[in-house]
Amino acid sequence: MVYHGVELAFSHLGRSQNETYLLCVSTLHPHKNIPRLIRAFGRKKRDFRLVLAGMRGFHTKAIEALIAEMELQDAVQITGWVSRDDLYELYARARAFIYPSTFEGFGMPVLEALAAGIPTACSDIPPLREVAGDAAFFFDPLNEDAIAAAIESVMNDAPLREKLSQAGPERARPFTWERSAEQTLAVLLDR
């Protein structure tokens, strides 16, 4: 198996705790499971925001309607597409990262969050298990109770947050583009 790499910049973000928000980097498509995340987040009043960063996919209108219906306009931010520098800044300032997708080929945002040392919670699906190993808090993406518990854990459980912050960069270290290129070349030359 040839894995993708992660930009070295994510390992050198100079993380700060200036802002308290939960970050999800994802295109707003149905399989990304954003409505369940919003419903789990909106179950109670929180002292932090949910920031949804990424391209406005074809499920955006439904997500915006759900946010309005739940009266979460002040608590949930949809950024739309952001520049690379703005993306780095979002990762650098996030308190935690969550990725509730029900289907993935790889899960690049999870790898980016791990490399940045952000306490990460993600769906317990095979591609994300392969990427994150033991460096993330896993949850059932079809269970809103499990998503709500994951939010609480990565935002508020200090020992877990510390453990995940340390485990993430270590797990991400072997995922380099150089290694990916070498493995790809080896496969091509073997044919």
Steps between C-alpha positions, in 0.01 A plus 500: 500500500633842402378773733481873439738733676431808710660839455778570749341838568233329714772377736633854549186707555594639840169399654335749729189483715388853417158385380266237629339324209450151369623472141367279222670529159273353239312565179130525580384181327250247645754225577696742718220463758492866601129505599559237771799699623291818519215325682746345749672835550170685539359278773606750764636850532875491465775744585678431172416522130495235229695616193427317174780583258503389141331529166128559490380171355161411360364434853570854624142634478368211713776555756430874517128425545578262787720761668218755472235252618710422810574873552875435492600787269722650772651165597572333164714671238527385139814654349467375143824457308803645681854572382781270611630762744153543650469121528830483690371773731175312565694186594747698713227662709249215534453343840404165345413338167208277404431306180164317488515367143319176415716423195859590411769389262776629726410783740758772437350750752543242778867456408548878493345535845717222640815656354404832658459338843130582530295267721302313235173308498392320186263239363578140576523394136786296347675776299515732801616215728785439253599867502459577871596171666482557877548876472132600479179459695266288285121509494211342312414758232138381482437558872438860610552403865845371410581818307385715795719294736797540265451878498503507881806277517728685259394842624497442876686185612843643584691167532351372173574829324864484613533136392353569155706817453818300554393192304385687189832636371671168571235314301518748211881499476533207252238651265735701279462587133857378444410159634181498295696583183763233572233235556311604187819481293580158643157372397539647150847355451388159624262460204 
